[in-house]
Amino acid sequence: MPQIDQNEPIKIYTIPTCSDCHFAKRYFNEHQVPYVDYNCEDNLEYAKEVLELTGKQTVPTILIKDKVFIGFAENLTEIADLLL
């Protein structure tokens, strides 16, 4: 089972219509990985944070400790490796 510091949950920047965002959140829920969902559609400040972090406006943007991932499915192997 993935072991993540409960005091530092994963941050995931999403929008409601993003299927890759839903896939990421479902994966984290199924593996009992704590995360905080930052909805970029509801709060434009979150969208600005994504742009500052990545230089892009792409979701999902996922932060695990100091690593930034743009997209979930294409980064699944590396993300899973970090969580094990």
N, C-alpha and C positions, 0 to 999 in steps of 0.2 A: 504494500500500500504506500502511496506517495507520502513523503514526510516534508511538510513545509512549516516553517516557523509560524505559529498561530498569530504572533504579534506583527507579522509582516505578510499579510495575504497578497496574493497575486492581484495586480490591477489589470482590468480589461476594459478597453475603450470600445464601445459598440454603438450601433444604431439598431432600432427595432426590426428593420426589414432585411438585415444581413444574415444570410443562411450560415456563413462561416462563423459568425458571432454566436449564433444559436448552437452550432456544433461544439464550439469551444466551451460554452457554459454548461452544456449537457455533459461533456467529457469531465469537466472539473467537478460537477455535481456527482456523477457516477463514481468518481474516484475519491470523493470526499475531500477535495482540495479547496481550501478557503480562498475566496476571491471577492473583490469589490468591483461591481459593474458601474462604469462611468458612461452614461448614455449621452453621446455627443449631440443627439438630436434635441434632447430636452435642455441641455446646458451648453451653450456655445463656448464657454471657457474650457470645457473638456476637449472640444474640437481644436482649440488653440494649443492646448497642451500636446495633443497628438502631432500637430504641425511642428511645434518646437522640438519634440522628441525625435521625429523622424524626417522632417523636411517634406512630408507628404500628408495627405488627408485621407488615409486608408484605414479601414477597420476590418477586422479587429486589430487593434494594436495592444499587445500584451507585454506587461512588465513583470518579470520574475527576478526579484532582487535587483541587480544592476543590468540585467539583460533585457533588450527590447526586441520583440518579435513583431513583424508586420505580416498579418495573416496567421491563420491557425493550421489549416490542413497541410499546407506545404512545410510547416515547421513542427508538425506533430512529433516526429521522431526525436528531435532535439529537445522539445519541451518535455516529453515523457522521460527522457534521460535525466533531465534536471530534477524531475519530481521523484525519481526512484531512489 
